[in-house]
Amino acid sequence: MRRWADKKVRSLLIVFVSLVVLWPKQALANMGLPMVAIYLPAAWLALVPIILIEAGYGVWRLGLPIGHALLAQAIANCVSTLLGIPVMWVILALGQVFIGGWLIGVTPEPMLAVVSPLVGAAWLGPGAEETSWMVPLAVAVLTVPFYVMSVVSESLIVALFFRQH
């Protein structure tokens, strides 16, 4: 008797979950613009020239062997671009979620137009791409924390690389 009851409860649960998941509902496509999608392709395009410039500087200024300099810069820049930018973006987006709502509540209305793009640069709200200045401003704002992350992570990786070689 108990087995039959378990099967019946399981069947009812499957039907209920299916109804909840498959029930038609309105879909909204106005989620805004995650700026990491704009920033990363450009970062990948700039990767090879940056590696060459930084390795060349290491060879010229520090007298490093060219092979070691190229390898160290390639590893450091790939790690900072592949991992560092997305991780920093997640940190900024979470900060935007947790601080942004509070900031909107305490910021005077005239200042909101100035503060909002600065705090909300990681994930622009719906309609932001319709203005000509919002996306370039967000890219410029994001460049600062991405640069700091890049310098810190690459210097640690390069220091570790040359300690081993």
PyRosetta script that sets phi, psi and omega in degrees:
from pyrosetta import init, pose_from_sequence

init()
pose = pose_from_sequence("MRRWADKKVRSLLIVFVSLVVLWPKQALANMGLPMVAIYLPAAWLALVPIILIEAGYGVWRLGLPIGHALLAQAIANCVSTLLGIPVMWVILALGQVFIGGWLIGVTPEPMLAVVSPLVGAAWLGPGAEETSWMVPLAVAVLTVPFYVMSVVSESLIVALFFRQH")
pose.set_psi(1, -40.6)
pose.set_omega(1, -178.4)
pose.set_phi(2, -65.5)
pose.set_psi(2, -38.6)
pose.set_omega(2, 179.2)
pose.set_phi(3, -61.1)
pose.set_psi(3, -41.6)
pose.set_omega(3, 179.2)
pose.set_phi(4, -62.8)
pose.set_psi(4, -40.1)
pose.set_omega(4, 179.8)
pose.set_phi(5, -66.5)
pose.set_psi(5, -40.3)
pose.set_omega(5, 177.6)
pose.set_phi(6, -62.5)
pose.set_psi(6, -42.8)
pose.set_omega(6, 178.7)
pose.set_phi(7, -64.2)
pose.set_psi(7, -39.7)
pose.set_omega(7, -179.8)
pose.set_phi(8, -66.2)
pose.set_psi(8, -44.3)
pose.set_omega(8, 178.2)
pose.set_phi(9, -63.1)
pose.set_psi(9, -42.7)
pose.set_omega(9, 179.0)
pose.set_phi(10, -62.1)
pose.set_psi(10, -44.0)
pose.set_omega(10, 178.7)
pose.set_phi(11, -63.1)
pose.set_psi(11, -43.7)
pose.set_omega(11, 178.1)
pose.set_phi(12, -63.4)
pose.set_psi(12, -39.3)
pose.set_omega(12, 178.6)
pose.set_phi(13, -64.3)
pose.set_psi(13, -42.7)
pose.set_omega(13, 178.5)
pose.set_phi(14, -62.6)
pose.set_psi(14, -43.2)
pose.set_omega(14, 178.8)
pose.set_phi(15, -63.7)
pose.set_psi(15, -44.4)
pose.set_omega(15, -179.4)
pose.set_phi(16, -62.3)
pose.set_psi(16, -48.4)
pose.set_omega(16, -179.9)
pose.set_phi(17, -63.1)
pose.set_psi(17, -40.7)
pose.set_omega(17, 178.5)
pose.set_phi(18, -61.7)
pose.set_psi(18, -42.3)
pose.set_omega(18, 178.5)
pose.set_phi(19, -64.0)
pose.set_psi(19, -42.2)
pose.set_omega(19, -179.7)
pose.set_phi(20, -64.9)
pose.set_psi(20, -43.8)
pose.set_omega(20, -177.2)
pose.set_phi(21, -72.5)
pose.set_psi(21, -41.0)
pose.set_omega(21, -173.1)
pose.set_phi(22, -93.5)
pose.set_psi(22, -4.6)
pose.set_omega(22, -179.3)
pose.set_phi(23, -63.7)
pose.set_psi(23, 130.1)
pose.set_omega(23, -178.4)
pose.set_phi(24, -64.2)
pose.set_psi(24, 137.3)
pose.set_omega(24, 177.3)
pose.set_phi(25, -147.0)
pose.set_psi(25, 160.9)
pose.set_omega(25, -178.7)
pose.set_phi(26, -71.1)
pose.set_psi(26, 133.2)
pose.set_omega(26, 177.5)
pose.set_phi(27, -103.2)
pose.set_psi(27, 132.9)
pose.set_omega(27, 178.8)
pose.set_phi(28, -109.7)
pose.set_psi(28, 132.6)
pose.set_omega(28, -178.6)
pose.set_phi(29, -108.2)
pose.set_psi(29, 17.1)
pose.set_omega(29, -177.5)
pose.set_phi(30, -101.1)
pose.set_psi(30, 57.3)
pose.set_omega(30, -176.7)
pose.set_phi(31, -84.1)
pose.set_psi(31, -6.1)
pose.set_omega(31, -178.8)
pose.set_phi(32, 95.4)
pose.set_psi(32, -164.4)
pose.set_omega(32, -174.6)
pose.set_phi(33, -128.8)
pose.set_psi(33, 107.4)
pose.set_omega(33, 174.2)
pose.set_phi(34, -71.8)
pose.set_psi(34, 114.1)
pose.set_omega(34, -171.4)
pose.set_phi(35, -67.8)
pose.set_psi(35, -15.3)
pose.set_omega(35, 176.2)
pose.set_phi(36, -63.2)
pose.set_psi(36, -29.0)
pose.set_omega(36, 178.0)
pose.set_phi(37, -68.6)
pose.set_psi(37, -26.8)
pose.set_omega(37, 176.9)
pose.set_phi(38, -86.0)
pose.set_psi(38, -38.7)
pose.set_omega(38, -171.7)
pose.set_phi(39, -76.5)
pose.set_psi(39, -42.4)
pose.set_omega(39, -173.4)
pose.set_phi(40, -62.5)
pose.set_psi(40, -44.3)
pose.set_omega(40, 179.3)
pose.set_phi(41, -58.4)
pose.set_psi(41, -40.9)
pose.set_omega(41, 177.7)
pose.set_phi(42, -66.1)
pose.set_psi(42, -36.9)
pose.set_omega(42, 178.3)
pose.set_phi(43, -64.4)
pose.set_psi(43, -39.2)
pose.set_omega(43, 178.6)
pose.set_phi(44, -68.6)
pose.set_psi(44, -35.9)
pose.set_omega(44, 177.6)
pose.set_phi(45, -66.8)
pose.set_psi(45, -32.9)
pose.set_omega(45, -179.2)
pose.set_phi(46, -83.8)
pose.set_psi(46, -6.2)
pose.set_omega(46, -172.3)
pose.set_phi(47, -61.0)
pose.set_psi(47, -50.9)
pose.set_omega(47, -176.9)
pose.set_phi(48, -63.8)
pose.set_psi(48, -48.5)
pose.set_omega(48, 177.2)
pose.set_phi(49, -59.8)
pose.set_psi(49, -37.9)
pose.set_omega(49, 179.5)
pose.set_phi(50, -65.2)
pose.set_psi(50, -42.6)
pose.set_omega(50, 178.2)
pose.set_phi(51, -59.5)
pose.set_psi(51, -46.1)
pose.set_omega(51, -178.9)
pose.set_phi(52, -64.5)
pose.set_psi(52, -42.2)
pose.set_omega(52, -179.7)
pose.set_phi(53, -66.6)
pose.set_psi(53, -45.8)
pose.set_omega(53, -178.7)
pose.set_phi(54, -68.0)
pose.set_psi(54, -39.6)
pose.set_omega(54, 177.0)
pose.set_phi(55, -66.3)
pose.set_psi(55, -41.7)
pose.set_omega(55, 177.5)
pose.set_phi(56, -61.0)
pose.set_psi(56, -39.2)
pose.set_omega(56, 176.9)
pose.set_phi(57, -64.4)
pose.set_psi(57, -41.3)
pose.set_omega(57, 178.7)
pose.set_phi(58, -63.6)
pose.set_psi(58, -37.8)
pose.set_omega(58, 178.6)
pose.set_phi(59, -70.0)
pose.set_psi(59, -46.6)
pose.set_omega(59, -176.0)
pose.set_phi(60, -70.2)
pose.set_psi(60, -49.5)
pose.set_omega(60, -171.8)
pose.set_phi(61, -85.4)
pose.set_psi(61, -38.0)
pose.set_omega(61, -173.9)
pose.set_phi(62, -106.4)
pose.set_psi(62, -4.9)
pose.set_omega(62, 178.8)
pose.set_phi(63, 68.9)
pose.set_psi(63, 28.8)
pose.set_omega(63, -179.4)
pose.set_phi(64, -75.4)
pose.set_psi(64, 149.8)
pose.set_omega(64, 173.3)
pose.set_phi(65, -63.6)
pose.set_psi(65, 139.0)
pose.set_omega(65, -172.5)
pose.set_phi(66, -62.5)
pose.set_psi(66, -38.1)
pose.set_omega(66, 179.6)
pose.set_phi(67, -63.8)
pose.set_psi(67, -44.6)
pose.set_omega(67, 178.7)
pose.set_phi(68, -66.1)
pose.set_psi(68, -41.7)
pose.set_omega(68, -179.0)
pose.set_phi(69, -64.0)
pose.set_psi(69, -44.5)
pose.set_omega(69, 179.0)
pose.set_phi(70, -63.9)
pose.set_psi(70, -45.0)
pose.set_omega(70, -179.0)
pose.set_phi(71, -64.7)
pose.set_psi(71, -45.3)
pose.set_omega(71, -179.8)
pose.set_phi(72, -62.4)
pose.set_psi(72, -44.6)
pose.set_omega(72, -179.5)
pose.set_phi(73, -69.5)
pose.set_psi(73, -36.0)
pose.set_omega(73, 178.3)
pose.set_phi(74, -64.0)
pose.set_psi(74, -46.2)
pose.set_omega(74, 179.2)
pose.set_phi(75, -64.2)
pose.set_psi(75, -48.5)
pose.set_omega(75, -177.0)
pose.set_phi(76, -62.7)
pose.set_psi(76, -44.8)
pose.set_omega(76, -178.2)
pose.set_phi(77, -71.0)
pose.set_psi(77, -36.7)
pose.set_omega(77, 176.8)
pose.set_phi(78, -65.8)
pose.set_psi(78, -40.9)
pose.set_omega(78, 178.5)
pose.set_phi(79, -65.2)
pose.set_psi(79, -45.0)
pose.set_omega(79, -177.6)
pose.set_phi(80, -68.1)
pose.set_psi(80, -30.8)
pose.set_omega(80, 178.8)
pose.set_phi(81, -81.0)
pose.set_psi(81, -43.6)
pose.set_omega(81, -176.6)
pose.set_phi(82, -73.5)
pose.set_psi(82, -40.6)
pose.set_omega(82, -177.3)
pose.set_phi(83, -107.4)
pose.set_psi(83, -43.7)
pose.set_omega(83, -172.3)
pose.set_phi(84, -64.4)
pose.set_psi(84, -47.9)
pose.set_omega(84, -178.9)
pose.set_phi(85, -63.4)
pose.set_psi(85, -50.0)
pose.set_omega(85, 178.4)
pose.set_phi(86, -62.2)
pose.set_psi(86, -39.0)
pose.set_omega(86, 179.6)
pose.set_phi(87, -65.8)
pose.set_psi(87, -44.0)
pose.set_omega(87, 178.1)
pose.set_phi(88, -63.8)
pose.set_psi(88, -38.4)
pose.set_omega(88, 178.2)
pose.set_phi(89, -63.2)
pose.set_psi(89, -42.7)
pose.set_omega(89, 178.1)
pose.set_phi(90, -61.4)
pose.set_psi(90, -42.7)
pose.set_omega(90, 178.1)
pose.set_phi(91, -60.9)
pose.set_psi(91, -45.1)
pose.set_omega(91, 179.9)
pose.set_phi(92, -66.8)
pose.set_psi(92, -40.5)
pose.set_omega(92, 179.3)
pose.set_phi(93, -65.7)
pose.set_psi(93, -39.9)
pose.set_omega(93, 176.4)
pose.set_phi(94, -66.1)
pose.set_psi(94, -40.2)
pose.set_omega(94, 174.9)
pose.set_phi(95, -61.0)
pose.set_psi(95, -39.3)
pose.set_omega(95, 177.5)
pose.set_phi(96, -62.5)
pose.set_psi(96, -41.5)
pose.set_omega(96, -179.3)
pose.set_phi(97, -65.5)
pose.set_psi(97, -46.3)
pose.set_omega(97, -174.3)
pose.set_phi(98, -81.8)
pose.set_psi(98, -33.6)
pose.set_omega(98, -178.6)
pose.set_phi(99, -93.6)
pose.set_psi(99, -33.1)
pose.set_omega(99, -175.1)
pose.set_phi(100, -57.8)
pose.set_psi(100, -45.9)
pose.set_omega(100, 179.8)
pose.set_phi(101, -62.5)
pose.set_psi(101, -42.7)
pose.set_omega(101, 178.2)
pose.set_phi(102, -65.4)
pose.set_psi(102, -42.5)
pose.set_omega(102, -176.9)
pose.set_phi(103, -64.3)
pose.set_psi(103, -38.4)
pose.set_omega(103, 178.5)
pose.set_phi(104, -62.5)
pose.set_psi(104, -35.7)
pose.set_omega(104, -179.6)
pose.set_phi(105, -71.7)
pose.set_psi(105, -29.1)
pose.set_omega(105, -175.6)
pose.set_phi(106, -104.0)
pose.set_psi(106, -10.8)
pose.set_omega(106, -178.3)
pose.set_phi(107, -85.3)
pose.set_psi(107, 132.0)
pose.set_omega(107, 176.1)
pose.set_phi(108, -61.4)
pose.set_psi(108, 147.7)
pose.set_omega(108, -175.4)
pose.set_phi(109, -52.2)
pose.set_psi(109, -45.7)
pose.set_omega(109, -179.4)
pose.set_phi(110, -64.1)
pose.set_psi(110, -29.6)
pose.set_omega(110, -178.9)
pose.set_phi(111, -82.0)
pose.set_psi(111, -14.9)
pose.set_omega(111, -176.1)
pose.set_phi(112, -61.2)
pose.set_psi(112, -37.0)
pose.set_omega(112, 179.7)
pose.set_phi(113, -65.5)
pose.set_psi(113, -26.4)
pose.set_omega(113, 179.8)
pose.set_phi(114, -87.9)
pose.set_psi(114, -44.1)
pose.set_omega(114, -174.4)
pose.set_phi(115, -74.7)
pose.set_psi(115, -38.4)
pose.set_omega(115, -174.6)
pose.set_phi(116, -57.7)
pose.set_psi(116, -48.0)
pose.set_omega(116, 178.8)
pose.set_phi(117, -66.3)
pose.set_psi(117, -27.3)
pose.set_omega(117, -179.7)
pose.set_phi(118, -74.8)
pose.set_psi(118, -46.2)
pose.set_omega(118, -179.2)
pose.set_phi(119, -76.6)
pose.set_psi(119, -33.0)
pose.set_omega(119, -176.2)
pose.set_phi(120, -96.3)
pose.set_psi(120, 24.6)
pose.set_omega(120, -176.1)
pose.set_phi(121, -69.2)
pose.set_psi(121, -28.8)
pose.set_omega(121, -176.8)
pose.set_phi(122, -67.8)
pose.set_psi(122, -38.5)
pose.set_omega(122, -179.0)
pose.set_phi(123, -139.2)
pose.set_psi(123, 102.6)
pose.set_omega(123, -179.0)
pose.set_phi(124, -73.8)
pose.set_psi(124, 141.7)
pose.set_omega(124, -179.4)
pose.set_phi(125, -70.9)
pose.set_psi(125, 169.7)
pose.set_omega(125, 179.1)
pose.set_phi(126, -57.0)
pose.set_psi(126, 135.7)
pose.set_omega(126, 178.2)
pose.set_phi(127, 89.0)
pose.set_psi(127, -8.1)
pose.set_omega(127, -177.5)
pose.set_phi(128, -65.1)
pose.set_psi(128, -32.2)
pose.set_omega(128, -178.9)
pose.set_phi(129, -71.7)
pose.set_psi(129, -10.3)
pose.set_omega(129, 178.2)
pose.set_phi(130, -79.6)
pose.set_psi(130, -18.8)
pose.set_omega(130, 176.3)
pose.set_phi(131, -88.9)
pose.set_psi(131, 147.9)
pose.set_omega(131, -175.8)
pose.set_phi(132, -78.7)
pose.set_psi(132, -15.3)
pose.set_omega(132, -173.4)
pose.set_phi(133, -108.7)
pose.set_psi(133, -15.1)
pose.set_omega(133, -172.0)
pose.set_phi(134, -68.9)
pose.set_psi(134, -47.1)
pose.set_omega(134, -178.2)
pose.set_phi(135, -66.4)
pose.set_psi(135, -47.6)
pose.set_omega(135, 176.7)
pose.set_phi(136, -60.6)
pose.set_psi(136, -36.8)
pose.set_omega(136, 177.3)
pose.set_phi(137, -65.0)
pose.set_psi(137, -42.6)
pose.set_omega(137, 178.9)
pose.set_phi(138, -63.1)
pose.set_psi(138, -40.3)
pose.set_omega(138, 177.4)
pose.set_phi(139, -61.9)
pose.set_psi(139, -44.4)
pose.set_omega(139, 179.6)
pose.set_phi(140, -63.8)
pose.set_psi(140, -42.5)
pose.set_omega(140, 179.6)
pose.set_phi(141, -64.9)
pose.set_psi(141, -43.2)
pose.set_omega(141, -178.9)
pose.set_phi(142, -68.8)
pose.set_psi(142, -24.5)
pose.set_omega(142, -179.5)
pose.set_phi(143, -60.8)
pose.set_psi(143, -34.1)
pose.set_omega(143, -177.9)
pose.set_phi(144, -65.5)
pose.set_psi(144, -55.9)
pose.set_omega(144, 179.3)
pose.set_phi(145, -67.1)
pose.set_psi(145, -32.1)
pose.set_omega(145, 177.5)
pose.set_phi(146, -66.5)
pose.set_psi(146, -37.7)
pose.set_omega(146, 177.5)
pose.set_phi(147, -64.8)
pose.set_psi(147, -45.7)
pose.set_omega(147, 179.3)
pose.set_phi(148, -60.4)
pose.set_psi(148, -46.1)
pose.set_omega(148, 178.3)
pose.set_phi(149, -60.0)
pose.set_psi(149, -42.1)
pose.set_omega(149, -178.4)
pose.set_phi(150, -63.1)
pose.set_psi(150, -46.9)
pose.set_omega(150, -179.2)
pose.set_phi(151, -62.2)
pose.set_psi(151, -46.2)
pose.set_omega(151, -177.7)
pose.set_phi(152, -65.1)
pose.set_psi(152, -50.2)
pose.set_omega(152, -176.2)
pose.set_phi(153, -68.0)
pose.set_psi(153, -41.6)
pose.set_omega(153, -179.5)
pose.set_phi(154, -68.0)
pose.set_psi(154, -37.0)
pose.set_omega(154, 179.2)
pose.set_phi(155, -66.3)
pose.set_psi(155, -37.4)
pose.set_omega(155, 176.7)
pose.set_phi(156, -65.7)
pose.set_psi(156, -42.6)
pose.set_omega(156, -178.4)
pose.set_phi(157, -68.2)
pose.set_psi(157, -43.9)
pose.set_omega(157, -179.9)
pose.set_phi(158, -66.0)
pose.set_psi(158, -40.2)
pose.set_omega(158, 177.4)
pose.set_phi(159, -62.1)
pose.set_psi(159, -41.6)
pose.set_omega(159, 177.9)
pose.set_phi(160, -65.9)
pose.set_psi(160, -40.5)
pose.set_omega(160, -179.7)
pose.set_phi(161, -61.7)
pose.set_psi(161, -47.4)
pose.set_omega(161, -176.6)
pose.set_phi(162, -78.6)
pose.set_psi(162, -17.4)
pose.set_omega(162, 173.5)
pose.set_phi(163, -70.8)
pose.set_psi(163, -34.5)
pose.set_omega(163, -178.6)
pose.set_phi(164, -80.6)
pose.set_psi(164, -23.6)
pose.set_omega(164, -176.4)
pose.set_phi(165, -103.9)
pose.dump_pdb("model.pdb")
